[in-house]
Amino acid sequence: MTVMARITKAERKKIEAAVEKEFPNDPALQQVHVARKVLARKAELEGLSFGEYIMKRHRRKSSAQ
């Protein structure tokens, strides 16, 4: 079993703060952008591109069903 990359709470807070500044009056867009940035950071920690990371997650979930 592969261990998924984790980001620290501090990293997540930093991402959230940056996104909040970028999209100050749009909480929905903030949520989407934070999620994308968190996934991109996890991909980076695993040495994968964003697309590779998403496909890896999709394959793993598909094989579990």
CHARMM internal coordinates of N, CA and C (Angstrom, degrees):
IC EDIT
DIST 1 N 1 CA 1.4542
DIST 1 CA 1 C 1.5234
ANGL 1 N 1 CA 1 C 109.97
DIST 1 C 2 N 1.2989
ANGL 1 CA 1 C 2 N 116.65
DIHE 1 N 1 CA 1 C 2 N 136.69
DIST 2 N 2 CA 1.4542
ANGL 1 C 2 N 2 CA 122.52
DIHE 1 CA 1 C 2 N 2 CA -179.16
DIST 2 CA 2 C 1.5264
ANGL 2 N 2 CA 2 C 109.72
DIHE 1 C 2 N 2 CA 2 C -89.27
DIST 2 C 3 N 1.3242
ANGL 2 CA 2 C 3 N 116.68
DIHE 2 N 2 CA 2 C 3 N 139.63
DIST 3 N 3 CA 1.4552
ANGL 2 C 3 N 3 CA 121.53
DIHE 2 CA 2 C 3 N 3 CA 176.38
DIST 3 CA 3 C 1.5200
ANGL 3 N 3 CA 3 C 108.36
DIHE 2 C 3 N 3 CA 3 C -88.13
DIST 3 C 4 N 1.3224
ANGL 3 CA 3 C 4 N 116.28
DIHE 3 N 3 CA 3 C 4 N 129.12
DIST 4 N 4 CA 1.4587
ANGL 3 C 4 N 4 CA 120.59
DIHE 3 CA 3 C 4 N 4 CA 179.78
DIST 4 CA 4 C 1.5229
ANGL 4 N 4 CA 4 C 109.52
DIHE 3 C 4 N 4 CA 4 C -78.47
DIST 4 C 5 N 1.3000
ANGL 4 CA 4 C 5 N 115.13
DIHE 4 N 4 CA 4 C 5 N 145.75
DIST 5 N 5 CA 1.4641
ANGL 4 C 5 N 5 CA 121.07
DIHE 4 CA 4 C 5 N 5 CA 178.31
DIST 5 CA 5 C 1.5207
ANGL 5 N 5 CA 5 C 109.31
DIHE 4 C 5 N 5 CA 5 C -65.96
DIST 5 C 6 N 1.3042
ANGL 5 CA 5 C 6 N 115.13
DIHE 5 N 5 CA 5 C 6 N 146.21
DIST 6 N 6 CA 1.4626
ANGL 5 C 6 N 6 CA 120.85
DIHE 5 CA 5 C 6 N 6 CA 177.84
DIST 6 CA 6 C 1.5150
ANGL 6 N 6 CA 6 C 108.83
DIHE 5 C 6 N 6 CA 6 C -124.05
DIST 6 C 7 N 1.3191
ANGL 6 CA 6 C 7 N 114.48
DIHE 6 N 6 CA 6 C 7 N 146.42
DIST 7 N 7 CA 1.4570
ANGL 6 C 7 N 7 CA 118.51
DIHE 6 CA 6 C 7 N 7 CA 173.07
DIST 7 CA 7 C 1.5325
ANGL 7 N 7 CA 7 C 107.09
DIHE 6 C 7 N 7 CA 7 C -107.87
DIST 7 C 8 N 1.2943
ANGL 7 CA 7 C 8 N 115.84
DIHE 7 N 7 CA 7 C 8 N 153.81
DIST 8 N 8 CA 1.4621
ANGL 7 C 8 N 8 CA 120.16
DIHE 7 CA 7 C 8 N 8 CA -178.69
DIST 8 CA 8 C 1.5329
ANGL 8 N 8 CA 8 C 110.07
DIHE 7 C 8 N 8 CA 8 C -78.49
DIST 8 C 9 N 1.3175
ANGL 8 CA 8 C 9 N 114.59
DIHE 8 N 8 CA 8 C 9 N 161.99
DIST 9 N 9 CA 1.4633
ANGL 8 C 9 N 9 CA 119.04
DIHE 8 CA 8 C 9 N 9 CA 176.53
DIST 9 CA 9 C 1.5224
ANGL 9 N 9 CA 9 C 110.41
DIHE 8 C 9 N 9 CA 9 C -61.67
DIST 9 C 10 N 1.3265
ANGL 9 CA 9 C 10 N 116.16
DIHE 9 N 9 CA 9 C 10 N -36.04
DIST 10 N 10 CA 1.4669
ANGL 9 C 10 N 10 CA 120.36
DIHE 9 CA 9 C 10 N 10 CA 179.13
DIST 10 CA 10 C 1.5281
ANGL 10 N 10 CA 10 C 110.89
DIHE 9 C 10 N 10 CA 10 C -63.87
DIST 10 C 11 N 1.3369
ANGL 10 CA 10 C 11 N 116.45
DIHE 10 N 10 CA 10 C 11 N -41.56
DIST 11 N 11 CA 1.4752
ANGL 10 C 11 N 11 CA 119.89
DIHE 10 CA 10 C 11 N 11 CA 178.29
DIST 11 CA 11 C 1.5227
ANGL 11 N 11 CA 11 C 110.18
DIHE 10 C 11 N 11 CA 11 C -63.00
DIST 11 C 12 N 1.3346
ANGL 11 CA 11 C 12 N 115.82
DIHE 11 N 11 CA 11 C 12 N -43.96
DIST 12 N 12 CA 1.4659
ANGL 11 C 12 N 12 CA 119.93
DIHE 11 CA 11 C 12 N 12 CA -179.12
DIST 12 CA 12 C 1.5288
ANGL 12 N 12 CA 12 C 110.62
DIHE 11 C 12 N 12 CA 12 C -63.03
DIST 12 C 13 N 1.3366
ANGL 12 CA 12 C 13 N 117.25
DIHE 12 N 12 CA 12 C 13 N -42.90
DIST 13 N 13 CA 1.4602
ANGL 12 C 13 N 13 CA 120.82
DIHE 12 CA 12 C 13 N 13 CA 178.93
DIST 13 CA 13 C 1.5314
ANGL 13 N 13 CA 13 C 110.75
DIHE 12 C 13 N 13 CA 13 C -62.25
DIST 13 C 14 N 1.3293
ANGL 13 CA 13 C 14 N 116.38
DIHE 13 N 13 CA 13 C 14 N -39.12
DIST 14 N 14 CA 1.4643
ANGL 13 C 14 N 14 CA 121.10
DIHE 13 CA 13 C 14 N 14 CA 178.67
DIST 14 CA 14 C 1.5400
ANGL 14 N 14 CA 14 C 110.48
DIHE 13 C 14 N 14 CA 14 C -63.60
DIST 14 C 15 N 1.3260
ANGL 14 CA 14 C 15 N 115.75
DIHE 14 N 14 CA 14 C 15 N -43.04
DIST 15 N 15 CA 1.4671
ANGL 14 C 15 N 15 CA 121.15
DIHE 14 CA 14 C 15 N 15 CA 177.87
DIST 15 CA 15 C 1.5274
ANGL 15 N 15 CA 15 C 109.38
DIHE 14 C 15 N 15 CA 15 C -62.23
DIST 15 C 16 N 1.3328
ANGL 15 CA 15 C 16 N 116.26
DIHE 15 N 15 CA 15 C 16 N -47.14
DIST 16 N 16 CA 1.4611
ANGL 15 C 16 N 16 CA 120.33
DIHE 15 CA 15 C 16 N 16 CA -178.56
DIST 16 CA 16 C 1.5305
ANGL 16 N 16 CA 16 C 111.69
DIHE 15 C 16 N 16 CA 16 C -60.85
DIST 16 C 17 N 1.3293
ANGL 16 CA 16 C 17 N 116.97
DIHE 16 N 16 CA 16 C 17 N -41.68
DIST 17 N 17 CA 1.4610
ANGL 16 C 17 N 17 CA 120.84
DIHE 16 CA 16 C 17 N 17 CA 179.76
DIST 17 CA 17 C 1.5264
ANGL 17 N 17 CA 17 C 111.14
DIHE 16 C 17 N 17 CA 17 C -64.00
DIST 17 C 18 N 1.3217
ANGL 17 CA 17 C 18 N 116.49
DIHE 17 N 17 CA 17 C 18 N -42.81
DIST 18 N 18 CA 1.4696
ANGL 17 C 18 N 18 CA 120.53
DIHE 17 CA 17 C 18 N 18 CA -179.96
DIST 18 CA 18 C 1.5254
ANGL 18 N 18 CA 18 C 110.63
DIHE 17 C 18 N 18 CA 18 C -64.30
DIST 18 C 19 N 1.3221
ANGL 18 CA 18 C 19 N 116.34
DIHE 18 N 18 CA 18 C 19 N -42.25
DIST 19 N 19 CA 1.4679
ANGL 18 C 19 N 19 CA 120.74
DIHE 18 CA 18 C 19 N 19 CA -179.17
DIST 19 CA 19 C 1.5262
ANGL 19 N 19 CA 19 C 110.40
DIHE 18 C 19 N 19 CA 19 C -68.04
DIST 19 C 20 N 1.3174
ANGL 19 CA 19 C 20 N 116.34
DIHE 19 N 19 CA 19 C 20 N -38.90
DIST 20 N 20 CA 1.4625
ANGL 19 C 20 N 20 CA 119.83
DIHE 19 CA 19 C 20 N 20 CA 179.03
DIST 20 CA 20 C 1.5319
ANGL 20 N 20 CA 20 C 111.11
DIHE 19 C 20 N 20 CA 20 C -61.50
DIST 20 C 21 N 1.3228
ANGL 20 CA 20 C 21 N 116.46
DIHE 20 N 20 CA 20 C 21 N -37.72
DIST 21 N 21 CA 1.4659
ANGL 20 C 21 N 21 CA 120.02
DIHE 20 CA 20 C 21 N 21 CA 177.01
DIST 21 CA 21 C 1.5256
ANGL 21 N 21 CA 21 C 111.28
DIHE 20 C 21 N 21 CA 21 C -69.19
DIST 21 C 22 N 1.3296
ANGL 21 CA 21 C 22 N 115.46
DIHE 21 N 21 CA 21 C 22 N -36.43
DIST 22 N 22 CA 1.4662
ANGL 21 C 22 N 22 CA 120.49
DIHE 21 CA 21 C 22 N 22 CA -177.55
DIST 22 CA 22 C 1.5321
ANGL 22 N 22 CA 22 C 111.77
DIHE 21 C 22 N 22 CA 22 C -71.56
DIST 22 C 23 N 1.3389
ANGL 22 CA 22 C 23 N 116.13
DIHE 22 N 22 CA 22 C 23 N -36.67
DIST 23 N 23 CA 1.4653
ANGL 22 C 23 N 23 CA 121.73
DIHE 22 CA 22 C 23 N 23 CA -178.58
DIST 23 CA 23 C 1.5340
ANGL 23 N 23 CA 23 C 109.30
DIHE 22 C 23 N 23 CA 23 C -128.96
DIST 23 C 24 N 1.3359
ANGL 23 CA 23 C 24 N 118.08
DIHE 23 N 23 CA 23 C 24 N 70.27
DIST 24 N 24 CA 1.4690
ANGL 23 C 24 N 24 CA 121.62
DIHE 23 CA 23 C 24 N 24 CA -170.11
DIST 24 CA 24 C 1.5309
ANGL 24 N 24 CA 24 C 115.85
DIHE 23 C 24 N 24 CA 24 C -64.79
DIST 24 C 25 N 1.2887
ANGL 24 CA 24 C 25 N 119.03
DIHE 24 N 24 CA 24 C 25 N -29.24
DIST 25 N 25 CA 1.4627
ANGL 24 C 25 N 25 CA 120.47
DIHE 24 CA 24 C 25 N 25 CA -174.63
DIST 25 CA 25 C 1.5203
ANGL 25 N 25 CA 25 C 113.70
DIHE 24 C 25 N 25 CA 25 C -115.87
DIST 25 C 26 N 1.3320
ANGL 25 CA 25 C 26 N 117.22
DIHE 25 N 25 CA 25 C 26 N 25.45
DIST 26 N 26 CA 1.4571
ANGL 25 C 26 N 26 CA 119.94
DIHE 25 CA 25 C 26 N 26 CA -177.09
DIST 26 CA 26 C 1.5301
ANGL 26 N 26 CA 26 C 110.54
DIHE 25 C 26 N 26 CA 26 C -139.31
DIST 26 C 27 N 1.3342
ANGL 26 CA 26 C 27 N 117.75
DIHE 26 N 26 CA 26 C 27 N 82.80
DIST 27 N 27 CA 1.4638
ANGL 26 C 27 N 27 CA 121.20
DIHE 26 CA 26 C 27 N 27 CA -177.08
DIST 27 CA 27 C 1.5355
ANGL 27 N 27 CA 27 C 113.72
DIHE 26 C 27 N 27 CA 27 C -59.92
DIST 27 C 28 N 1.3279
ANGL 27 CA 27 C 28 N 117.20
DIHE 27 N 27 CA 27 C 28 N -34.87
DIST 28 N 28 CA 1.4677
ANGL 27 C 28 N 28 CA 119.63
DIHE 27 CA 27 C 28 N 28 CA 179.51
DIST 28 CA 28 C 1.5263
ANGL 28 N 28 CA 28 C 110.63
DIHE 27 C 28 N 28 CA 28 C -64.99
DIST 28 C 29 N 1.3120
ANGL 28 CA 28 C 29 N 116.58
DIHE 28 N 28 CA 28 C 29 N -45.59
DIST 29 N 29 CA 1.4590
ANGL 28 C 29 N 29 CA 120.62
DIHE 28 CA 28 C 29 N 29 CA 178.91
DIST 29 CA 29 C 1.5314
ANGL 29 N 29 CA 29 C 110.20
DIHE 28 C 29 N 29 CA 29 C -66.46
DIST 29 C 30 N 1.3180
ANGL 29 CA 29 C 30 N 117.03
DIHE 29 N 29 CA 29 C 30 N -34.57
DIST 30 N 30 CA 1.4640
ANGL 29 C 30 N 30 CA 120.93
DIHE 29 CA 29 C 30 N 30 CA 176.07
DIST 30 CA 30 C 1.5225
ANGL 30 N 30 CA 30 C 110.72
DIHE 29 C 30 N 30 CA 30 C -59.80
DIST 30 C 31 N 1.3332
ANGL 30 CA 30 C 31 N 117.01
DIHE 30 N 30 CA 30 C 31 N -45.87
DIST 31 N 31 CA 1.4666
ANGL 30 C 31 N 31 CA 120.53
DIHE 30 CA 30 C 31 N 31 CA -179.07
DIST 31 CA 31 C 1.5210
ANGL 31 N 31 CA 31 C 111.52
DIHE 30 C 31 N 31 CA 31 C -61.34
DIST 31 C 32 N 1.3117
ANGL 31 CA 31 C 32 N 116.12
DIHE 31 N 31 CA 31 C 32 N -45.13
DIST 32 N 32 CA 1.4647
ANGL 31 C 32 N 32 CA 120.50
DIHE 31 CA 31 C 32 N 32 CA -179.78
DIST 32 CA 32 C 1.5281
ANGL 32 N 32 CA 32 C 110.73
DIHE 31 C 32 N 32 CA 32 C -63.49
DIST 32 C 33 N 1.3083
ANGL 32 CA 32 C 33 N 116.03
DIHE 32 N 32 CA 32 C 33 N -44.41
DIST 33 N 33 CA 1.4598
ANGL 32 C 33 N 33 CA 120.84
DIHE 32 CA 32 C 33 N 33 CA -177.26
DIST 33 CA 33 C 1.5314
ANGL 33 N 33 CA 33 C 111.08
DIHE 32 C 33 N 33 CA 33 C -68.19
DIST 33 C 34 N 1.3349
ANGL 33 CA 33 C 34 N 117.72
DIHE 33 N 33 CA 33 C 34 N -39.15
DIST 34 N 34 CA 1.4647
ANGL 33 C 34 N 34 CA 121.11
DIHE 33 CA 33 C 34 N 34 CA 176.78
DIST 34 CA 34 C 1.5280
ANGL 34 N 34 CA 34 C 109.44
DIHE 33 C 34 N 34 CA 34 C -62.20
DIST 34 C 35 N 1.3157
ANGL 34 CA 34 C 35 N 116.93
DIHE 34 N 34 CA 34 C 35 N -45.97
DIST 35 N 35 CA 1.4718
ANGL 34 C 35 N 35 CA 120.18
DIHE 34 CA 34 C 35 N 35 CA -179.77
DIST 35 CA 35 C 1.5275
ANGL 35 N 35 CA 35 C 110.67
DIHE 34 C 35 N 35 CA 35 C -59.02
DIST 35 C 36 N 1.3322
ANGL 35 CA 35 C 36 N 116.88
DIHE 35 N 35 CA 35 C 36 N -44.42
DIST 36 N 36 CA 1.4640
ANGL 35 C 36 N 36 CA 120.05
DIHE 35 CA 35 C 36 N 36 CA -179.51
DIST 36 CA 36 C 1.5252
ANGL 36 N 36 CA 36 C 110.84
DIHE 35 C 36 N 36 CA 36 C -64.22
DIST 36 C 37 N 1.3350
ANGL 36 CA 36 C 37 N 116.81
DIHE 36 N 36 CA 36 C 37 N -42.49
DIST 37 N 37 CA 1.4628
ANGL 36 C 37 N 37 CA 119.94
DIHE 36 CA 36 C 37 N 37 CA -179.58
DIST 37 CA 37 C 1.5275
ANGL 37 N 37 CA 37 C 111.95
DIHE 36 C 37 N 37 CA 37 C -67.03
DIST 37 C 38 N 1.3313
ANGL 37 CA 37 C 38 N 117.54
DIHE 37 N 37 CA 37 C 38 N -36.94
DIST 38 N 38 CA 1.4685
ANGL 37 C 38 N 38 CA 120.84
DIHE 37 CA 37 C 38 N 38 CA 177.38
DIST 38 CA 38 C 1.5215
ANGL 38 N 38 CA 38 C 109.59
DIHE 37 C 38 N 38 CA 38 C -64.60
DIST 38 C 39 N 1.3186
ANGL 38 CA 38 C 39 N 117.36
DIHE 38 N 38 CA 38 C 39 N -45.49
DIST 39 N 39 CA 1.4684
ANGL 38 C 39 N 39 CA 120.41
DIHE 38 CA 38 C 39 N 39 CA 178.29
DIST 39 CA 39 C 1.5322
ANGL 39 N 39 CA 39 C 110.99
DIHE 38 C 39 N 39 CA 39 C -62.93
DIST 39 C 40 N 1.3208
ANGL 39 CA 39 C 40 N 117.07
DIHE 39 N 39 CA 39 C 40 N -40.22
DIST 40 N 40 CA 1.4644
ANGL 39 C 40 N 40 CA 120.63
DIHE 39 CA 39 C 40 N 40 CA 178.58
DIST 40 CA 40 C 1.5318
ANGL 40 N 40 CA 40 C 110.59
DIHE 39 C 40 N 40 CA 40 C -62.96
DIST 40 C 41 N 1.3266
ANGL 40 CA 40 C 41 N 116.77
DIHE 40 N 40 CA 40 C 41 N -39.59
DIST 41 N 41 CA 1.4731
ANGL 40 C 41 N 41 CA 120.37
DIHE 40 CA 40 C 41 N 41 CA 178.89
DIST 41 CA 41 C 1.5213
ANGL 41 N 41 CA 41 C 111.10
DIHE 40 C 41 N 41 CA 41 C -67.37
DIST 41 C 42 N 1.3330
ANGL 41 CA 41 C 42 N 117.43
DIHE 41 N 41 CA 41 C 42 N -41.05
DIST 42 N 42 CA 1.4638
ANGL 41 C 42 N 42 CA 121.09
DIHE 41 CA 41 C 42 N 42 CA 177.30
DIST 42 CA 42 C 1.5279
ANGL 42 N 42 CA 42 C 110.35
DIHE 41 C 42 N 42 CA 42 C -62.60
DIST 42 C 43 N 1.3277
ANGL 42 CA 42 C 43 N 116.53
DIHE 42 N 42 CA 42 C 43 N -40.72
DIST 43 N 43 CA 1.4653
ANGL 42 C 43 N 43 CA 120.80
DIHE 42 CA 42 C 43 N 43 CA 177.61
DIST 43 CA 43 C 1.5226
ANGL 43 N 43 CA 43 C 109.73
DIHE 42 C 43 N 43 CA 43 C -61.11
DIST 43 C 44 N 1.3161
ANGL 43 CA 43 C 44 N 116.19
DIHE 43 N 43 CA 43 C 44 N -45.03
DIST 44 N 44 CA 1.4671
ANGL 43 C 44 N 44 CA 121.40
DIHE 43 CA 43 C 44 N 44 CA 179.42
DIST 44 CA 44 C 1.5295
ANGL 44 N 44 CA 44 C 110.84
DIHE 43 C 44 N 44 CA 44 C -59.49
DIST 44 C 45 N 1.3231
ANGL 44 CA 44 C 45 N 117.13
DIHE 44 N 44 CA 44 C 45 N -42.40
DIST 45 N 45 CA 1.4667
ANGL 44 C 45 N 45 CA 121.24
DIHE 44 CA 44 C 45 N 45 CA 179.76
DIST 45 CA 45 C 1.5307
ANGL 45 N 45 CA 45 C 112.21
DIHE 44 C 45 N 45 CA 45 C -64.36
DIST 45 C 46 N 1.3249
ANGL 45 CA 45 C 46 N 116.27
DIHE 45 N 45 CA 45 C 46 N -28.94
DIST 46 N 46 CA 1.4645
ANGL 45 C 46 N 46 CA 120.82
DIHE 45 CA 45 C 46 N 46 CA 178.81
DIST 46 CA 46 C 1.5303
ANGL 46 N 46 CA 46 C 112.25
DIHE 45 C 46 N 46 CA 46 C -91.77
DIST 46 C 47 N 1.3254
ANGL 46 CA 46 C 47 N 116.82
DIHE 46 N 46 CA 46 C 47 N -0.45
DIST 47 N 47 CA 1.4545
ANGL 46 C 47 N 47 CA 120.33
DIHE 46 CA 46 C 47 N 47 CA 178.93
DIST 47 CA 47 C 1.5187
ANGL 47 N 47 CA 47 C 113.42
DIHE 46 C 47 N 47 CA 47 C 75.04
DIST 47 C 48 N 1.3197
ANGL 47 CA 47 C 48 N 116.57
DIHE 47 N 47 CA 47 C 48 N 28.11
DIST 48 N 48 CA 1.4588
ANGL 47 C 48 N 48 CA 121.66
DIHE 47 CA 47 C 48 N 48 CA -178.58
DIST 48 CA 48 C 1.5223
ANGL 48 N 48 CA 48 C 110.11
DIHE 47 C 48 N 48 CA 48 C -118.14
DIST 48 C 49 N 1.3223
ANGL 48 CA 48 C 49 N 115.73
DIHE 48 N 48 CA 48 C 49 N 159.89
DIST 49 N 49 CA 1.4623
ANGL 48 C 49 N 49 CA 119.22
DIHE 48 CA 48 C 49 N 49 CA 170.77
DIST 49 CA 49 C 1.5271
ANGL 49 N 49 CA 49 C 107.21
DIHE 48 C 49 N 49 CA 49 C -77.45
DIST 49 C 50 N 1.3115
ANGL 49 CA 49 C 50 N 116.54
DIHE 49 N 49 CA 49 C 50 N 166.09
DIST 50 N 50 CA 1.4629
ANGL 49 C 50 N 50 CA 120.97
DIHE 49 CA 49 C 50 N 50 CA 179.20
DIST 50 CA 50 C 1.5283
ANGL 50 N 50 CA 50 C 110.21
DIHE 49 C 50 N 50 CA 50 C -57.31
DIST 50 C 51 N 1.3262
ANGL 50 CA 50 C 51 N 116.39
DIHE 50 N 50 CA 50 C 51 N -47.07
DIST 51 N 51 CA 1.4708
ANGL 50 C 51 N 51 CA 121.21
DIHE 50 CA 50 C 51 N 51 CA 179.97
DIST 51 CA 51 C 1.5221
ANGL 51 N 51 CA 51 C 112.58
DIHE 50 C 51 N 51 CA 51 C -62.16
DIST 51 C 52 N 1.3229
ANGL 51 CA 51 C 52 N 116.89
DIHE 51 N 51 CA 51 C 52 N -42.72
DIST 52 N 52 CA 1.4636
ANGL 51 C 52 N 52 CA 120.84
DIHE 51 CA 51 C 52 N 52 CA 178.51
DIST 52 CA 52 C 1.5301
ANGL 52 N 52 CA 52 C 110.89
DIHE 51 C 52 N 52 CA 52 C -61.91
DIST 52 C 53 N 1.3215
ANGL 52 CA 52 C 53 N 115.96
DIHE 52 N 52 CA 52 C 53 N -41.23
DIST 53 N 53 CA 1.4592
ANGL 52 C 53 N 53 CA 120.74
DIHE 52 CA 52 C 53 N 53 CA -179.39
DIST 53 CA 53 C 1.5329
ANGL 53 N 53 CA 53 C 110.60
DIHE 52 C 53 N 53 CA 53 C -63.83
DIST 53 C 54 N 1.3262
ANGL 53 CA 53 C 54 N 116.82
DIHE 53 N 53 CA 53 C 54 N -44.69
DIST 54 N 54 CA 1.4694
ANGL 53 C 54 N 54 CA 121.21
DIHE 53 CA 53 C 54 N 54 CA 179.70
DIST 54 CA 54 C 1.5276
ANGL 54 N 54 CA 54 C 110.01
DIHE 53 C 54 N 54 CA 54 C -62.46
DIST 54 C 55 N 1.3234
ANGL 54 CA 54 C 55 N 116.78
DIHE 54 N 54 CA 54 C 55 N -44.45
DIST 55 N 55 CA 1.4667
ANGL 54 C 55 N 55 CA 120.28
DIHE 54 CA 54 C 55 N 55 CA 179.75
DIST 55 CA 55 C 1.5282
ANGL 55 N 55 CA 55 C 110.99
DIHE 54 C 55 N 55 CA 55 C -64.09
DIST 55 C 56 N 1.3148
ANGL 55 CA 55 C 56 N 117.15
DIHE 55 N 55 CA 55 C 56 N -39.09
DIST 56 N 56 CA 1.4636
ANGL 55 C 56 N 56 CA 121.64
DIHE 55 CA 55 C 56 N 56 CA 178.59
DIST 56 CA 56 C 1.5334
ANGL 56 N 56 CA 56 C 109.48
DIHE 55 C 56 N 56 CA 56 C -60.97
DIST 56 C 57 N 1.3155
ANGL 56 CA 56 C 57 N 116.46
DIHE 56 N 56 CA 56 C 57 N -46.39
DIST 57 N 57 CA 1.4698
ANGL 56 C 57 N 57 CA 121.22
DIHE 56 CA 56 C 57 N 57 CA 179.23
DIST 57 CA 57 C 1.5254
ANGL 57 N 57 CA 57 C 110.62
DIHE 56 C 57 N 57 CA 57 C -63.24
DIST 57 C 58 N 1.3259
ANGL 57 CA 57 C 58 N 116.24
DIHE 57 N 57 CA 57 C 58 N -41.76
DIST 58 N 58 CA 1.4652
ANGL 57 C 58 N 58 CA 120.79
DIHE 57 CA 57 C 58 N 58 CA -179.46
DIST 58 CA 58 C 1.5268
ANGL 58 N 58 CA 58 C 110.66
DIHE 57 C 58 N 58 CA 58 C -63.84
DIST 58 C 59 N 1.3335
ANGL 58 CA 58 C 59 N 117.03
DIHE 58 N 58 CA 58 C 59 N -45.38
DIST 59 N 59 CA 1.4647
ANGL 58 C 59 N 59 CA 120.73
DIHE 58 CA 58 C 59 N 59 CA 179.90
DIST 59 CA 59 C 1.5154
ANGL 59 N 59 CA 59 C 110.98
DIHE 58 C 59 N 59 CA 59 C -61.59
DIST 59 C 60 N 1.3238
ANGL 59 CA 59 C 60 N 116.50
DIHE 59 N 59 CA 59 C 60 N -41.43
DIST 60 N 60 CA 1.4563
ANGL 59 C 60 N 60 CA 120.83
DIHE 59 CA 59 C 60 N 60 CA -177.94
DIST 60 CA 60 C 1.5376
ANGL 60 N 60 CA 60 C 110.51
DIHE 59 C 60 N 60 CA 60 C -65.76
DIST 60 C 61 N 1.3126
ANGL 60 CA 60 C 61 N 116.77
DIHE 60 N 60 CA 60 C 61 N -42.34
DIST 61 N 61 CA 1.4601
ANGL 60 C 61 N 61 CA 120.08
DIHE 60 CA 60 C 61 N 61 CA 179.67
DIST 61 CA 61 C 1.5292
ANGL 61 N 61 CA 61 C 110.68
DIHE 60 C 61 N 61 CA 61 C -69.35
DIST 61 C 62 N 1.3192
ANGL 61 CA 61 C 62 N 117.69
DIHE 61 N 61 CA 61 C 62 N -38.08
DIST 62 N 62 CA 1.4621
ANGL 61 C 62 N 62 CA 121.41
DIHE 61 CA 61 C 62 N 62 CA 179.40
DIST 62 CA 62 C 1.5172
ANGL 62 N 62 CA 62 C 111.47
DIHE 61 C 62 N 62 CA 62 C -65.16
DIST 62 C 63 N 1.3182
ANGL 62 CA 62 C 63 N 117.10
DIHE 62 N 62 CA 62 C 63 N -39.12
DIST 63 N 63 CA 1.4662
ANGL 62 C 63 N 63 CA 120.26
DIHE 62 CA 62 C 63 N 63 CA -178.42
DIST 63 CA 63 C 1.5343
ANGL 63 N 63 CA 63 C 111.51
DIHE 62 C 63 N 63 CA 63 C -74.07
DIST 63 C 64 N 1.3287
ANGL 63 CA 63 C 64 N 117.77
DIHE 63 N 63 CA 63 C 64 N -20.89
DIST 64 N 64 CA 1.4552
ANGL 63 C 64 N 64 CA 121.45
DIHE 63 CA 63 C 64 N 64 CA -179.76
DIST 64 CA 64 C 1.5269
ANGL 64 N 64 CA 64 C 111.94
DIHE 63 C 64 N 64 CA 64 C -78.36
DIST 64 C 65 N 1.3167
ANGL 64 CA 64 C 65 N 117.07
DIHE 64 N 64 CA 64 C 65 N -18.03
DIST 65 N 65 CA 1.4762
ANGL 64 C 65 N 65 CA 119.95
DIHE 64 CA 64 C 65 N 65 CA -176.77
DIST 65 CA 65 C 1.4680
ANGL 65 N 65 CA 65 C 112.54
DIHE 64 C 65 N 65 CA 65 C -87.38
END
COOR INIT
IC SEED 1 N 1 CA 1 C
IC BUILD
